[in-house]
Amino acid sequence: MTSANKPSRLGKTQRMNAESKAEVTRQISSEIAQTEAEQRRLKTEKLKAARLALEENSPLAKTGNTLKKRADNNPKVK
């Protein structure tokens, strides 16, 4: 037999069933969600470090004053 007599698999595609398509979609969406969660975590850590550094160097931090608003200074009018 020569190779010309054998059917070639080149150029033929396999059809995916609905379950395998769903599995691929699930895997990709899971990877995307994990990547986004990691990016959020890194951004949060970066912002927290910047905030802590800013608070360390702030003159308010040295005196013990805070920037929090007091509820009794802002009465609500109905």
PQR file with spaces between the fields and no chain letter, atoms N, CA, C, O and H, PARSE charges and radii, in Angstrom:
ATOM       1  N    MET     1       0.836   -1.182    0.000 -0.4000 1.5000
ATOM       2  CA   MET     1       0.000    0.000    0.000 -0.0000 2.0000
ATOM       3  C    MET     1       0.875    1.237    0.000  0.5500 1.7000
ATOM       4  O    MET     1       1.903    1.297    0.675 -0.5500 1.4000
ATOM       5  N    THR     2       0.464    2.178   -0.737 -0.4000 1.5000
ATOM       6  CA   THR     2       1.186    3.438   -0.746 -0.0000 2.0000
ATOM       7  C    THR     2       0.409    4.463    0.050  0.5500 1.7000
ATOM       8  O    THR     2      -0.757    4.263    0.390 -0.5500 1.4000
ATOM       9  H    THR     2      -0.371    2.129   -1.285  0.4000 1.0000
ATOM      10  N    SER     3       1.074    5.555    0.336 -0.4000 1.5000
ATOM      11  CA   SER     3       0.421    6.589    1.127 -0.0000 2.0000
ATOM      12  C    SER     3      -0.700    7.269    0.345  0.5500 1.7000
ATOM      13  O    SER     3      -1.560    7.908    0.952 -0.5500 1.4000
ATOM      14  H    SER     3       2.021    5.718    0.059  0.4000 1.0000
ATOM      15  N    ALA     4      -0.717    7.153   -0.944 -0.4000 1.5000
ATOM      16  CA   ALA     4      -1.764    7.758   -1.756 -0.0000 2.0000
ATOM      17  C    ALA     4      -3.096    7.042   -1.562  0.5500 1.7000
ATOM      18  O    ALA     4      -4.155    7.638   -1.759 -0.5500 1.4000
ATOM      19  H    ALA     4      -0.019    6.634   -1.437  0.4000 1.0000
ATOM      20  N    ASN     5      -3.052    5.772   -1.178 -0.4000 1.5000
ATOM      21  CA   ASN     5      -4.288    5.003   -0.993 -0.0000 2.0000
ATOM      22  C    ASN     5      -4.915    5.235    0.373  0.5500 1.7000
ATOM      23  O    ASN     5      -6.104    4.975    0.554 -0.5500 1.4000
ATOM      24  H    ASN     5      -2.192    5.287   -1.018  0.4000 1.0000
ATOM      25  N    LYS     6      -4.140    5.720    1.339 -0.4000 1.5000
ATOM      26  CA   LYS     6      -4.658    5.931    2.688 -0.0000 2.0000
ATOM      27  C    LYS     6      -5.361    7.287    2.749  0.5500 1.7000
ATOM      28  O    LYS     6      -4.871    8.273    2.200 -0.5500 1.4000
ATOM      29  H    LYS     6      -3.173    5.932    1.192  0.4000 1.0000
ATOM      30  N    PRO     7      -6.496    7.327    3.411 -0.5600 1.5000
ATOM      31  CA   PRO     7      -7.163    8.623    3.547  0.2800 2.0000
ATOM      32  C    PRO     7      -6.356    9.530    4.481  0.5500 1.7000
ATOM      33  O    PRO     7      -5.871    9.088    5.523 -0.5500 1.4000
ATOM      34  N    SER     8      -6.225   10.754    4.111 -0.4000 1.5000
ATOM      35  CA   SER     8      -5.461   11.716    4.895 -0.0000 2.0000
ATOM      36  C    SER     8      -6.375   12.421    5.892  0.5500 1.7000
ATOM      37  O    SER     8      -7.510   12.778    5.576 -0.5500 1.4000
ATOM      38  H    SER     8      -6.619   11.113    3.265  0.4000 1.0000
ATOM      39  N    ARG     9      -5.864   12.609    7.080 -0.4000 1.5000
ATOM      40  CA   ARG     9      -6.641   13.319    8.098 -0.0000 2.0000
ATOM      41  C    ARG     9      -6.385   14.813    8.026  0.5500 1.7000
ATOM      42  O    ARG     9      -7.035   15.600    8.714 -0.5500 1.4000
ATOM      43  H    ARG     9      -4.942   12.319    7.336  0.4000 1.0000
ATOM      44  N    LEU    10      -5.434   15.196    7.188 -0.4000 1.5000
ATOM      45  CA   LEU    10      -5.148   16.607    7.028 -0.0000 2.0000
ATOM      46  C    LEU    10      -6.344   17.309    6.406  0.5500 1.7000
ATOM      47  O    LEU    10      -6.925   16.819    5.437 -0.5500 1.4000
ATOM      48  H    LEU    10      -4.906   14.557    6.629  0.4000 1.0000
ATOM      49  N    GLY    11      -6.703   18.433    6.953 -0.4000 1.5000
ATOM      50  CA   GLY    11      -7.813   19.194    6.394 -0.0000 2.0000
ATOM      51  C    GLY    11      -9.166   18.806    6.953  0.5500 1.7000
ATOM      52  O    GLY    11     -10.146   19.524    6.753 -0.5500 1.4000
ATOM      53  H    GLY    11      -6.232   18.830    7.740  0.4000 1.0000
ATOM      54  N    LYS    12      -9.235   17.691    7.644 -0.4000 1.5000
ATOM      55  CA   LYS    12     -10.517   17.286    8.235 -0.0000 2.0000
ATOM      56  C    LYS    12     -10.585   17.825    9.659  0.5500 1.7000
ATOM      57  O    LYS    12      -9.616   17.743   10.413 -0.5500 1.4000
ATOM      58  H    LYS    12      -8.438   17.108    7.806  0.4000 1.0000
ATOM      59  N    THR    13     -11.711   18.362   10.007 -0.4000 1.5000
ATOM      60  CA   THR    13     -11.904   18.868   11.365 -0.0000 2.0000
ATOM      61  C    THR    13     -12.861   17.973   12.117  0.5500 1.7000
ATOM      62  O    THR    13     -13.758   17.364   11.533 -0.5500 1.4000
ATOM      63  H    THR    13     -12.498   18.429    9.395  0.4000 1.0000
ATOM      64  N    GLN    14     -12.663   17.903   13.387 -0.4000 1.5000
ATOM      65  CA   GLN    14     -13.581   17.130   14.218 -0.0000 2.0000
ATOM      66  C    GLN    14     -14.645   18.073   14.752  0.5500 1.7000
ATOM      67  O    GLN    14     -14.350   19.192   15.172 -0.5500 1.4000
ATOM      68  H    GLN    14     -11.934   18.398   13.860  0.4000 1.0000
ATOM      69  N    ARG    15     -15.856   17.618   14.730 -0.4000 1.5000
ATOM      70  CA   ARG    15     -16.948   18.426   15.272 -0.0000 2.0000
ATOM      71  C    ARG    15     -17.015   18.197   16.773  0.5500 1.7000
ATOM      72  O    ARG    15     -16.893   17.073   17.258 -0.5500 1.4000
ATOM      73  H    ARG    15     -16.096   16.709   14.389  0.4000 1.0000
ATOM      74  N    MET    16     -17.209   19.274   17.482 -0.4000 1.5000
ATOM      75  CA   MET    16     -17.324   19.184   18.931 -0.0000 2.0000
ATOM      76  C    MET    16     -18.790   19.042   19.314  0.5500 1.7000
ATOM      77  O    MET    16     -19.668   19.673   18.726 -0.5500 1.4000
ATOM      78  H    MET    16     -17.309   20.187   17.088  0.4000 1.0000
ATOM      79  N    ASN    17     -19.031   18.209   20.303 -0.4000 1.5000
ATOM      80  CA   ASN    17     -20.403   18.100   20.779 -0.0000 2.0000
ATOM      81  C    ASN    17     -20.694   19.229   21.759  0.5500 1.7000
ATOM      82  O    ASN    17     -19.789   19.967   22.149 -0.5500 1.4000
ATOM      83  H    ASN    17     -18.317   17.696   20.780  0.4000 1.0000
ATOM      84  N    ALA    18     -21.930   19.361   22.147 -0.4000 1.5000
ATOM      85  CA   ALA    18     -22.339   20.472   23.014 -0.0000 2.0000
ATOM      86  C    ALA    18     -21.627   20.427   24.366  0.5500 1.7000
ATOM      87  O    ALA    18     -21.284   21.468   24.925 -0.5500 1.4000
ATOM      88  H    ALA    18     -22.665   18.762   21.830  0.4000 1.0000
ATOM      89  N    GLU    19     -21.405   19.221   24.889 -0.4000 1.5000
ATOM      90  CA   GLU    19     -20.745   19.109   26.199 -0.0000 2.0000
ATOM      91  C    GLU    19     -19.299   19.575   26.134  0.5500 1.7000
ATOM      92  O    GLU    19     -18.824   20.254   27.045 -0.5500 1.4000
ATOM      93  H    GLU    19     -21.684   18.374   24.435  0.4000 1.0000
ATOM      94  N    SER    20     -18.599   19.217   25.069 -0.4000 1.5000
ATOM      95  CA   SER    20     -17.201   19.639   24.983 -0.0000 2.0000
ATOM      96  C    SER    20     -17.106   21.146   24.724  0.5500 1.7000
ATOM      97  O    SER    20     -16.172   21.791   25.202 -0.5500 1.4000
ATOM      98  H    SER    20     -18.985   18.665   24.330  0.4000 1.0000
ATOM      99  N    LYS    21     -18.040   21.705   23.990 -0.4000 1.5000
ATOM     100  CA   LYS    21     -18.065   23.155   23.784 -0.0000 2.0000
ATOM     101  C    LYS    21     -18.314   23.869   25.118  0.5500 1.7000
ATOM     102  O    LYS    21     -17.684   24.881   25.424 -0.5500 1.4000
ATOM     103  H    LYS    21     -18.798   21.181   23.602  0.4000 1.0000
ATOM     104  N    ALA    22     -19.231   23.325   25.888 -0.4000 1.5000
ATOM     105  CA   ALA    22     -19.548   23.916   27.182 -0.0000 2.0000
ATOM     106  C    ALA    22     -18.348   23.823   28.124  0.5500 1.7000
ATOM     107  O    ALA    22     -18.082   24.752   28.887 -0.5500 1.4000
ATOM     108  H    ALA    22     -19.743   22.503   25.639  0.4000 1.0000
ATOM     109  N    GLU    23     -17.632   22.715   28.073 -0.4000 1.5000
ATOM     110  CA   GLU    23     -16.455   22.537   28.920 -0.0000 2.0000
ATOM     111  C    GLU    23     -15.351   23.530   28.546  0.5500 1.7000
ATOM     112  O    GLU    23     -14.710   24.103   29.428 -0.5500 1.4000
ATOM     113  H    GLU    23     -17.848   21.961   27.453  0.4000 1.0000
ATOM     114  N    VAL    24     -15.130   23.734   27.267 -0.4000 1.5000
ATOM     115  CA   VAL    24     -14.133   24.701   26.810 -0.0000 2.0000
ATOM     116  C    VAL    24     -14.531   26.101   27.267  0.5500 1.7000
ATOM     117  O    VAL    24     -13.694   26.859   27.755 -0.5500 1.4000
ATOM     118  H    VAL    24     -15.651   23.268   26.551  0.4000 1.0000
ATOM     119  N    THR    25     -15.800   26.441   27.109 -0.4000 1.5000
ATOM     120  CA   THR    25     -16.287   27.756   27.530 -0.0000 2.0000
ATOM     121  C    THR    25     -16.128   27.934   29.030  0.5500 1.7000
ATOM     122  O    THR    25     -15.739   29.007   29.491 -0.5500 1.4000
ATOM     123  H    THR    25     -16.480   25.825   26.712  0.4000 1.0000
ATOM     124  N    ARG    26     -16.423   26.897   29.791 -0.4000 1.5000
ATOM     125  CA   ARG    26     -16.301   26.955   31.246 -0.0000 2.0000
ATOM     126  C    ARG    26     -14.847   27.156   31.648  0.5500 1.7000
ATOM     127  O    ARG    26     -14.561   27.962   32.533 -0.5500 1.4000
ATOM     128  H    ARG    26     -16.739   26.025   29.417  0.4000 1.0000
ATOM     129  N    GLN    27     -13.934   26.444   31.020 -0.4000 1.5000
ATOM     130  CA   GLN    27     -12.518   26.570   31.341 -0.0000 2.0000
ATOM     131  C    GLN    27     -12.001   27.974   31.021  0.5500 1.7000
ATOM     132  O    GLN    27     -11.270   28.570   31.813 -0.5500 1.4000
ATOM     133  H    GLN    27     -14.167   25.789   30.300  0.4000 1.0000
ATOM     134  N    ILE    28     -12.382   28.488   29.865 -0.4000 1.5000
ATOM     135  CA   ILE    28     -11.924   29.823   29.469 -0.0000 2.0000
ATOM     136  C    ILE    28     -12.488   30.886   30.405  0.5500 1.7000
ATOM     137  O    ILE    28     -11.767   31.791   30.826 -0.5500 1.4000
ATOM     138  H    ILE    28     -12.976   28.004   29.222  0.4000 1.0000
ATOM     139  N    SER    29     -13.770   30.779   30.730 -0.4000 1.5000
ATOM     140  CA   SER    29     -14.369   31.780   31.627 -0.0000 2.0000
ATOM     141  C    SER    29     -13.761   31.701   33.023  0.5500 1.7000
ATOM     142  O    SER    29     -13.606   32.723   33.692 -0.5500 1.4000
ATOM     143  H    SER    29     -14.356   30.044   30.388  0.4000 1.0000
ATOM     144  N    SER    30     -13.420   30.501   33.462 -0.4000 1.5000
ATOM     145  CA   SER    30     -12.776   30.335   34.760 -0.0000 2.0000
ATOM     146  C    SER    30     -11.388   30.975   34.754  0.5500 1.7000
ATOM     147  O    SER    30     -11.007   31.635   35.721 -0.5500 1.4000
ATOM     148  H    SER    30     -13.546   29.671   32.919  0.4000 1.0000
ATOM     149  N    GLU    31     -10.636   30.785   33.678 -0.4000 1.5000
ATOM     150  CA   GLU    31      -9.309   31.398   33.566 -0.0000 2.0000
ATOM     151  C    GLU    31      -9.410   32.923   33.555  0.5500 1.7000
ATOM     152  O    GLU    31      -8.604   33.606   34.187 -0.5500 1.4000
ATOM     153  H    GLU    31     -10.946   30.249   32.893  0.4000 1.0000
ATOM     154  N    ILE    32     -10.394   33.451   32.843 -0.4000 1.5000
ATOM     155  CA   ILE    32     -10.589   34.902   32.788 -0.0000 2.0000
ATOM     156  C    ILE    32     -10.929   35.438   34.177  0.5500 1.7000
ATOM     157  O    ILE    32     -10.383   36.457   34.599 -0.5500 1.4000
ATOM     158  H    ILE    32     -11.049   32.896   32.330  0.4000 1.0000
ATOM     159  N    ALA    33     -11.823   34.759   34.884 -0.4000 1.5000
ATOM     160  CA   ALA    33     -12.223   35.199   36.225 -0.0000 2.0000
ATOM     161  C    ALA    33     -11.037   35.165   37.186  0.5500 1.7000
ATOM     162  O    ALA    33     -10.876   36.070   38.004 -0.5500 1.4000
ATOM     163  H    ALA    33     -12.266   33.931   34.541  0.4000 1.0000
ATOM     164  N    GLN    34     -10.203   34.120   37.090 -0.4000 1.5000
ATOM     165  CA   GLN    34      -9.034   34.022   37.963 -0.0000 2.0000
ATOM     166  C    GLN    34      -8.030   35.133   37.659  0.5500 1.7000
ATOM     167  O    GLN    34      -7.443   35.714   38.572 -0.5500 1.4000
ATOM     168  H    GLN    34     -10.334   33.385   36.426  0.4000 1.0000
ATOM     169  N    THR    35      -7.839   35.420   36.386 -0.4000 1.5000
ATOM     170  CA   THR    35      -6.915   36.478   35.986 -0.0000 2.0000
ATOM     171  C    THR    35      -7.394   37.830   36.498  0.5500 1.7000
ATOM     172  O    THR    35      -6.606   38.617   37.021 -0.5500 1.4000
ATOM     173  H    THR    35      -8.316   34.948   35.645  0.4000 1.0000
ATOM     174  N    GLU    36      -8.696   38.098   36.344 -0.4000 1.5000
ATOM     175  CA   GLU    36      -9.247   39.374   36.817 -0.0000 2.0000
ATOM     176  C    GLU    36      -9.156   39.492   38.332  0.5500 1.7000
ATOM     177  O    GLU    36      -8.866   40.569   38.853 -0.5500 1.4000
ATOM     178  H    GLU    36      -9.336   37.458   35.918  0.4000 1.0000
ATOM     179  N    ALA    37      -9.402   38.398   39.040 -0.4000 1.5000
ATOM     180  CA   ALA    37      -9.316   38.420   40.503 -0.0000 2.0000
ATOM     181  C    ALA    37      -7.880   38.703   40.945  0.5500 1.7000
ATOM     182  O    ALA    37      -7.658   39.457   41.892 -0.5500 1.4000
ATOM     183  H    ALA    37      -9.637   37.524   38.616  0.4000 1.0000
ATOM     184  N    GLU    38      -6.915   38.105   40.266 -0.4000 1.5000
ATOM     185  CA   GLU    38      -5.512   38.348   40.604 -0.0000 2.0000
ATOM     186  C    GLU    38      -5.131   39.806   40.327  0.5500 1.7000
ATOM     187  O    GLU    38      -4.407   40.418   41.111 -0.5500 1.4000
ATOM     188  H    GLU    38      -7.096   37.493   39.497  0.4000 1.0000
ATOM     189  N    GLN    39      -5.616   40.357   39.217 -0.4000 1.5000
ATOM     190  CA   GLN    39      -5.342   41.763   38.903 -0.0000 2.0000
ATOM     191  C    GLN    39      -5.953   42.692   39.946  0.5500 1.7000
ATOM     192  O    GLN    39      -5.324   43.671   40.347 -0.5500 1.4000
ATOM     193  H    GLN    39      -6.205   39.859   38.580  0.4000 1.0000
ATOM     194  N    ARG    40      -7.185   42.392   40.390 -0.4000 1.5000
ATOM     195  CA   ARG    40      -7.830   43.196   41.430 -0.0000 2.0000
ATOM     196  C    ARG    40      -7.045   43.133   42.732  0.5500 1.7000
ATOM     197  O    ARG    40      -6.855   44.149   43.400 -0.5500 1.4000
ATOM     198  H    ARG    40      -7.696   41.597   40.064  0.4000 1.0000
ATOM     199  N    ARG    41      -6.586   41.927   43.092 -0.4000 1.5000
ATOM     200  CA   ARG    41      -5.831   41.743   44.325 -0.0000 2.0000
ATOM     201  C    ARG    41      -4.530   42.550   44.290  0.5500 1.7000
ATOM     202  O    ARG    41      -4.175   43.217   45.262 -0.5500 1.4000
ATOM     203  H    ARG    41      -6.740   41.101   42.549  0.4000 1.0000
ATOM     204  N    LEU    42      -3.831   42.480   43.166 -0.4000 1.5000
ATOM     205  CA   LEU    42      -2.579   43.221   43.040 -0.0000 2.0000
ATOM     206  C    LEU    42      -2.814   44.731   43.102  0.5500 1.7000
ATOM     207  O    LEU    42      -2.042   45.463   43.722 -0.5500 1.4000
ATOM     208  H    LEU    42      -4.120   41.938   42.376  0.4000 1.0000
ATOM     209  N    LYS    43      -3.885   45.188   42.456 -0.4000 1.5000
ATOM     210  CA   LYS    43      -4.198   46.617   42.469 -0.0000 2.0000
ATOM     211  C    LYS    43      -4.550   47.067   43.880  0.5500 1.7000
ATOM     212  O    LYS    43      -4.134   48.141   44.314 -0.5500 1.4000
ATOM     213  H    LYS    43      -4.512   44.593   41.952  0.4000 1.0000
ATOM     214  N    THR    44      -5.315   46.249   44.598 -0.4000 1.5000
ATOM     215  CA   THR    44      -5.696   46.582   45.965 -0.0000 2.0000
ATOM     216  C    THR    44      -4.465   46.671   46.859  0.5500 1.7000
ATOM     217  O    THR    44      -4.348   47.590   47.669 -0.5500 1.4000
ATOM     218  H    THR    44      -5.653   45.377   44.246  0.4000 1.0000
ATOM     219  N    GLU    45      -3.541   45.710   46.713 -0.4000 1.5000
ATOM     220  CA   GLU    45      -2.318   45.745   47.509 -0.0000 2.0000
ATOM     221  C    GLU    45      -1.503   46.997   47.210  0.5500 1.7000
ATOM     222  O    GLU    45      -0.964   47.621   48.124 -0.5500 1.4000
ATOM     223  H    GLU    45      -3.637   44.963   46.055  0.4000 1.0000
ATOM     224  N    LYS    46      -1.413   47.363   45.945 -0.4000 1.5000
ATOM     225  CA   LYS    46      -0.652   48.542   45.538 -0.0000 2.0000
ATOM     226  C    LYS    46      -1.268   49.812   46.121  0.5500 1.7000
ATOM     227  O    LYS    46      -0.560   50.668   46.651 -0.5500 1.4000
ATOM     228  H    LYS    46      -1.851   46.856   45.202  0.4000 1.0000
ATOM     229  N    LEU    47      -2.599   49.928   46.017 -0.4000 1.5000
ATOM     230  CA   LEU    47      -3.282   51.102   46.550 -0.0000 2.0000
ATOM     231  C    LEU    47      -3.189   51.174   48.073  0.5500 1.7000
ATOM     232  O    LEU    47      -3.044   52.258   48.638 -0.5500 1.4000
ATOM     233  H    LEU    47      -3.175   49.233   45.586  0.4000 1.0000
ATOM     234  N    LYS    48      -3.272   50.019   48.735 -0.4000 1.5000
ATOM     235  CA   LYS    48      -3.172   49.989   50.187 -0.0000 2.0000
ATOM     236  C    LYS    48      -1.782   50.430   50.631  0.5500 1.7000
ATOM     237  O    LYS    48      -1.645   51.197   51.584 -0.5500 1.4000
ATOM     238  H    LYS    48      -3.389   49.138   48.275  0.4000 1.0000
ATOM     239  N    ALA    49      -0.750   49.944   49.938 -0.4000 1.5000
ATOM     240  CA   ALA    49       0.615   50.339   50.275 -0.0000 2.0000
ATOM     241  C    ALA    49       0.808   51.841   50.078  0.5500 1.7000
ATOM     242  O    ALA    49       1.453   52.504   50.890 -0.5500 1.4000
ATOM     243  H    ALA    49      -0.862   49.321   49.164  0.4000 1.0000
ATOM     244  N    ALA    50       0.245   52.369   48.994 -0.4000 1.5000
ATOM     245  CA   ALA    50       0.357   53.813   48.743 -0.0000 2.0000
ATOM     246  C    ALA    50      -0.380   54.612   49.817  0.5500 1.7000
ATOM     247  O    ALA    50       0.114   55.645   50.270 -0.5500 1.4000
ATOM     248  H    ALA    50      -0.279   51.830   48.334  0.4000 1.0000
ATOM     249  N    ARG    51      -1.560   54.139   50.227 -0.4000 1.5000
ATOM     250  CA   ARG    51      -2.330   54.830   51.260 -0.0000 2.0000
ATOM     251  C    ARG    51      -1.594   54.808   52.587  0.5500 1.7000
ATOM     252  O    ARG    51      -1.536   55.822   53.283 -0.5500 1.4000
ATOM     253  H    ARG    51      -1.961   53.300   49.859  0.4000 1.0000
ATOM     254  N    LEU    52      -1.033   53.662   52.944 -0.4000 1.5000
ATOM     255  CA   LEU    52      -0.305   53.554   54.211 -0.0000 2.0000
ATOM     256  C    LEU    52       0.937   54.446   54.206  0.5500 1.7000
ATOM     257  O    LEU    52       1.264   55.063   55.221 -0.5500 1.4000
ATOM     258  H    LEU    52      -1.080   52.838   52.379  0.4000 1.0000
ATOM     259  N    ALA    53       1.626   54.515   53.072 -0.4000 1.5000
ATOM     260  CA   ALA    53       2.801   55.377   52.964 -0.0000 2.0000
ATOM     261  C    ALA    53       2.391   56.846   53.089  0.5500 1.7000
ATOM     262  O    ALA    53       3.088   57.643   53.716 -0.5500 1.4000
ATOM     263  H    ALA    53       1.361   54.014   52.248  0.4000 1.0000
ATOM     264  N    LEU    54       1.260   57.189   52.489 -0.4000 1.5000
ATOM     265  CA   LEU    54       0.768   58.565   52.565 -0.0000 2.0000
ATOM     266  C    LEU    54       0.366   58.923   53.996  0.5500 1.7000
ATOM     267  O    LEU    54       0.652   60.019   54.477 -0.5500 1.4000
ATOM     268  H    LEU    54       0.694   56.542   51.979  0.4000 1.0000
ATOM     269  N    GLU    55      -0.298   57.988   54.663 -0.4000 1.5000
ATOM     270  CA   GLU    55      -0.710   58.223   56.044 -0.0000 2.0000
ATOM     271  C    GLU    55       0.496   58.326   56.975  0.5500 1.7000
ATOM     272  O    GLU    55       0.469   59.091   57.939 -0.5500 1.4000
ATOM     273  H    GLU    55      -0.530   57.098   54.272  0.4000 1.0000
ATOM     274  N    GLU    56       1.544   57.572   56.698 -0.4000 1.5000
ATOM     275  CA   GLU    56       2.752   57.627   57.508 -0.0000 2.0000
ATOM     276  C    GLU    56       3.405   59.002   57.439  0.5500 1.7000
ATOM     277  O    GLU    56       3.908   59.518   58.437 -0.5500 1.4000
ATOM     278  H    GLU    56       1.567   56.951   55.914  0.4000 1.0000
ATOM     279  N    ASN    57       3.390   59.577   56.258 -0.4000 1.5000
ATOM     280  CA   ASN    57       4.056   60.862   56.043 -0.0000 2.0000
ATOM     281  C    ASN    57       3.145   62.061   56.278  0.5500 1.7000
ATOM     282  O    ASN    57       3.585   63.205   56.170 -0.5500 1.4000
ATOM     283  H    ASN    57       2.982   59.158   55.447  0.4000 1.0000
ATOM     284  N    SER    58       1.890   61.809   56.594 -0.4000 1.5000
ATOM     285  CA   SER    58       0.921   62.876   56.789 -0.0000 2.0000
ATOM     286  C    SER    58       1.106   63.547   58.141  0.5500 1.7000
ATOM     287  O    SER    58       1.362   62.863   59.132 -0.5500 1.4000
ATOM     288  H    SER    58       1.533   60.879   56.682  0.4000 1.0000
ATOM     289  N    PRO    59       0.982   64.879   58.208 -0.5600 1.5000
ATOM     290  CA   PRO    59       1.080   65.557   59.514  0.2800 2.0000
ATOM     291  C    PRO    59      -0.078   65.193   60.433  0.5500 1.7000
ATOM     292  O    PRO    59       0.068   65.258   61.654 -0.5500 1.4000
ATOM     293  N    LEU    60      -1.234   64.808   59.873 -0.4000 1.5000
ATOM     294  CA   LEU    60      -2.369   64.412   60.716 -0.0000 2.0000
ATOM     295  C    LEU    60      -2.074   63.126   61.458  0.5500 1.7000
ATOM     296  O    LEU    60      -2.531   62.942   62.587 -0.5500 1.4000
ATOM     297  H    LEU    60      -1.353   64.755   58.882  0.4000 1.0000
ATOM     298  N    ALA    61      -1.315   62.231   60.840 -0.4000 1.5000
ATOM     299  CA   ALA    61      -0.994   60.968   61.490 -0.0000 2.0000
ATOM     300  C    ALA    61      -0.124   61.189   62.721  0.5500 1.7000
ATOM     301  O    ALA    61      -0.212   60.440   63.694 -0.5500 1.4000
ATOM     302  H    ALA    61      -0.944   62.381   59.924  0.4000 1.0000
ATOM     303  N    LYS    62       0.709   62.211   62.676 -0.4000 1.5000
ATOM     304  CA   LYS    62       1.601   62.491   63.801 -0.0000 2.0000
ATOM     305  C    LYS    62       0.856   63.099   64.987  0.5500 1.7000
ATOM     306  O    LYS    62       1.239   62.883   66.137 -0.5500 1.4000
ATOM     307  H    LYS    62       0.781   62.819   61.886  0.4000 1.0000
ATOM     308  N    THR    63      -0.217   63.864   64.711 -0.4000 1.5000
ATOM     309  CA   THR    63      -0.968   64.498   65.790 -0.0000 2.0000
ATOM     310  C    THR    63      -2.091   63.614   66.309  0.5500 1.7000
ATOM     311  O    THR    63      -2.649   63.883   67.372 -0.5500 1.4000
ATOM     312  H    THR    63      -0.529   64.038   63.777  0.4000 1.0000
ATOM     313  N    GLY    64      -2.426   62.564   65.573 -0.4000 1.5000
ATOM     314  CA   GLY    64      -3.493   61.678   66.007 -0.0000 2.0000
ATOM     315  C    GLY    64      -4.859   62.086   65.504  0.5500 1.7000
ATOM     316  O    GLY    64      -5.840   61.402   65.796 -0.5500 1.4000
ATOM     317  H    GLY    64      -1.972   62.345   64.709  0.4000 1.0000
ATOM     318  N    ASN    65      -4.963   63.179   64.758 -0.4000 1.5000
ATOM     319  CA   ASN    65      -6.244   63.596   64.196 -0.0000 2.0000
ATOM     320  C    ASN    65      -6.625   62.673   63.048  0.5500 1.7000
ATOM     321  O    ASN    65      -5.774   62.056   62.406 -0.5500 1.4000
ATOM     322  H    ASN    65      -4.166   63.734   64.521  0.4000 1.0000
ATOM     323  N    THR    66      -7.918   62.599   62.812 -0.4000 1.5000
ATOM     324  CA   THR    66      -8.392   61.788   61.693 -0.0000 2.0000
ATOM     325  C    THR    66      -9.205   62.655   60.758  0.5500 1.7000
ATOM     326  O    THR    66      -9.636   63.753   61.109 -0.5500 1.4000
ATOM     327  H    THR    66      -8.609   63.099   63.333  0.4000 1.0000
ATOM     328  N    LEU    67      -9.402   62.146   59.581 -0.4000 1.5000
ATOM     329  CA   LEU    67     -10.180   62.868   58.581 -0.0000 2.0000
ATOM     330  C    LEU    67     -11.633   62.397   58.532  0.5500 1.7000
ATOM     331  O    LEU    67     -12.381   62.803   57.643 -0.5500 1.4000
ATOM     332  H    LEU    67      -9.052   61.253   59.295  0.4000 1.0000
ATOM     333  N    LYS    68     -12.037   61.553   59.468 -0.4000 1.5000
ATOM     334  CA   LYS    68     -13.392   61.022   59.466 -0.0000 2.0000
ATOM     335  C    LYS    68     -14.389   62.118   59.825  0.5500 1.7000
ATOM     336  O    LYS    68     -14.133   62.957   60.688 -0.5500 1.4000
ATOM     337  H    LYS    68     -11.430   61.223   60.191  0.4000 1.0000
ATOM     338  N    LYS    69     -15.522   62.089   59.148 -0.4000 1.5000
ATOM     339  CA   LYS    69     -16.579   63.060   59.449 -0.0000 2.0000
ATOM     340  C    LYS    69     -17.390   62.553   60.639  0.5500 1.7000
ATOM     341  O    LYS    69     -17.646   61.357   60.779 -0.5500 1.4000
ATOM     342  H    LYS    69     -15.730   61.407   58.446  0.4000 1.0000
ATOM     343  N    ARG    70     -17.772   63.464   61.459 -0.4000 1.5000
ATOM     344  CA   ARG    70     -18.599   63.089   62.592 -0.0000 2.0000
ATOM     345  C    ARG    70     -20.061   63.187   62.197  0.5500 1.7000
ATOM     346  O    ARG    70     -20.464   64.133   61.520 -0.5500 1.4000
ATOM     347  H    ARG    70     -17.565   64.435   61.345  0.4000 1.0000
ATOM     348  N    ALA    71     -20.844   62.229   62.611 -0.4000 1.5000
ATOM     349  CA   ALA    71     -22.247   62.167   62.226 -0.0000 2.0000
ATOM     350  C    ALA    71     -23.040   63.326   62.819  0.5500 1.7000
ATOM     351  O    ALA    71     -23.967   63.824   62.180 -0.5500 1.4000
ATOM     352  H    ALA    71     -20.517   61.461   63.161  0.4000 1.0000
ATOM     353  N    ASP    72     -22.694   63.770   64.037 -0.4000 1.5000
ATOM     354  CA   ASP    72     -23.468   64.829   64.677 -0.0000 2.0000
ATOM     355  C    ASP    72     -23.196   66.213   64.056  0.5500 1.7000
ATOM     356  O    ASP    72     -23.945   67.155   64.316 -0.5500 1.4000
ATOM     357  H    ASP    72     -21.941   63.366   64.557  0.4000 1.0000
ATOM     358  N    ASN    73     -22.160   66.345   63.259 -0.4000 1.5000
ATOM     359  CA   ASN    73     -21.887   67.628   62.592 -0.0000 2.0000
ATOM     360  C    ASN    73     -22.668   67.769   61.291  0.5500 1.7000
ATOM     361  O    ASN    73     -22.685   68.849   60.699 -0.5500 1.4000
ATOM     362  H    ASN    73     -21.552   65.580   63.048  0.4000 1.0000
ATOM     363  N    ASN    74     -23.300   66.720   60.847 -0.4000 1.5000
ATOM     364  CA   ASN    74     -24.039   66.741   59.585 -0.0000 2.0000
ATOM     365  C    ASN    74     -25.487   66.334   59.805  0.5500 1.7000
ATOM     366  O    ASN    74     -25.881   65.241   59.400 -0.5500 1.4000
ATOM     367  H    ASN    74     -23.286   65.844   61.328  0.4000 1.0000
ATOM     368  N    PRO    75     -26.296   67.191   60.443 -0.5600 1.5000
ATOM     369  CA   PRO    75     -27.696   66.796   60.677  0.2800 2.0000
ATOM     370  C    PRO    75     -28.454   66.756   59.353  0.5500 1.7000
ATOM     371  O    PRO    75     -28.262   67.600   58.477 -0.5500 1.4000
ATOM     372  N    LYS    76     -29.295   65.780   59.235 -0.4000 1.5000
ATOM     373  CA   LYS    76     -30.106   65.648   58.028 -0.0000 2.0000
ATOM     374  C    LYS    76     -31.429   66.377   58.215  0.5500 1.7000
ATOM     375  O    LYS    76     -32.082   66.235   59.249 -0.5500 1.4000
ATOM     376  H    LYS    76     -29.452   65.094   59.946  0.4000 1.0000
ATOM     377  N    VAL    77     -31.817   67.148   57.227 -0.4000 1.5000
ATOM     378  CA   VAL    77     -33.069   67.896   57.274 -0.0000 2.0000
ATOM     379  C    VAL    77     -34.075   67.139   56.441  0.5500 1.7000
ATOM     380  O    VAL    77     -33.804   66.754   55.303 -0.5500 1.4000
ATOM     381  H    VAL    77     -31.286   67.263   56.387  0.4000 1.0000
ATOM     382  N    LYS    78     -35.244   66.932   57.026 -0.4000 1.5000
ATOM     383  CA   LYS    78     -36.297   66.199   56.288 -0.0000 2.0000
ATOM     384  C    LYS    78     -37.280   67.154   55.681  0.5500 1.7000
ATOM     385  O    LYS    78     -38.231   66.729   55.026 -0.5500 1.4000
ATOM     386  H    LYS    78     -35.464   67.245   57.950  0.4000 1.0000
